[in-house]
Amino acid sequence: MKTDKSYKEILQDITTFIFDVDGVLTDGSVTLMPDGSQIRKMSTRDGYALQLAVKKGFNVIIISGGKDERVKTRLNGLGIKMVYLGVSDKVDKYENLLIENQITKDQVVYMGDDMPDYDIMQLVGLATCPKDACSDIREISDYISPFNGGEGCARDILEQTMKIQKKWLSADGSEIRSI
């Protein structure tokens, strides 16, 4: 951990979530179809939390090396406008996004699962990963979700943050207390 604060204390100041796709929003596997296309599976529970975070005013950003436009279509459908696919230099993209959106690193949670995320994870306010991330990523993470990639890890960090900031909704739509 980069600070003496607990990760839950850091969540109080978060305004921005950045997620990788494969291995975070998906389980990291692809199904190869006879025509050569690839199919990924995403969690609707992650989707619910992602769209709620956007509605509650959080910046939700996707930075991925993958290039599947169907991923972008799905995420745009959840209200996420900043979806960057085919990114070879995640650090450069991250640094430009901070400047363009007037965000400080202390306001950012990043969730990644593998070595392409390593450098960027060392630059953010809170580095997080799914339970099944590679060992190098788990070693540098400030928080490791108890959920695997594509199985609720994104919702986990989103929900915790929104509950701490009193922006999560109960079943009747009213705001709930922090955890």
ZASE-919457 format. One record per residue (C-alpha): x, y, z. Coordinates in steps of 0.001 Angstrom, whole numbers, plus 500000, padded with zeros to 6 digits. Example, Ala and Ser with C-alpha at 12.3 -4.5 7.8 and 13.67 -1.06 7.14 Angstrom:
2
512300495500507800513670498940507140
//
This chain:
179
500000500000500000501299503438499016499923505182502110499127504573505747495416504915504946493330501766504685491854501083501262488377501918502643489609505362503708490970505920500197487572504986498696486054508101500296487936510311497814487507508235494659485879509920491653487225507722488869487315504006488123489514502588485388489081498967484366490887496594482059488551494295480106489925490772479614490427489113482983488595491886484855485253492563483161485479489104481580486858485844482952489764486138480528488650483315478285487407483543474722485234481135472796486535480667469272483723480494466739483931478592463405484071481906461512487133482980463530485296485468465733485776485403469486483082485616472140483633487053475620481264486798478571480557489747480901478678489776484199475339491582484330476010492276488022479186494122487074477119495863484396474544497035486923477216498562489158479035500143486210475919501904484920474953503005488433478413504494488994478011506517485786474546507704486885475959508692490279478544510931488612481678508795488767484085508721485845484171505164484532486960504558482043487988501442480166491563501018478955492207497748477138494678496298474718491835494288473186490105495552470063486665493900470038484137496582469091481333494480470606482932495165473996482729498894473278479098498585472211478206496788475454480026499327477635478617502313475742475173500787476346475899501004480079476579504728479714480374504467479676481648506963477121485392506703477748486162503280476276489660502988474844490432499760472991493640498690471276495748500708473717499387499610473612500671502176476148498253502261479079500428504635481107500445507255478343496653506974477934496192507225481727498404510299482068496579512044479210493187511214480760494250512735484083495138515996482351492114516071480021489634515379482832491414517293485620491714514178487778494432513555490348495928510096490816494542509972494376491013510014492937491594506904490796490914503215491364492406500948488711491543497269488407493809495069486330494739491405486242497927490848484255501299492285483277500014494915480789498402496562483857501517496474486052502998499908485292499729501843485420498749500177488702501794501719490362500623505231489419497048505274490738495546506110494111494234502579494672495456499552492705492990496646492768492666493269491107490421490214490900491166487202493085492509485265490087494932487958488855498501486873488180500802486800491203502818489893490179499629491959490024498332490617493343501657491578494958501321495263493981497572495563494622496266497611497522493057495547497444492366492075496051488703491378495409487365488065496710485777487639493249487405486402490051487543488378486819484184488468485062482472487180488195481761490346490166485156491864490985484251495162489290480952495333491136482780494583494385484978497694494257482250499874492740479692498853495363482109499334498258483007502812497033479410503876496454478344502554499857481163504404501617480201507575499740476480506913500404475695506678496684474579503044496531470870502269496189468754499903498247466085497721496635463477500513496923465794503020495239466625504964498387470229505658499325471740503437501994474208504011504757477893503317504344479371499934505175
//
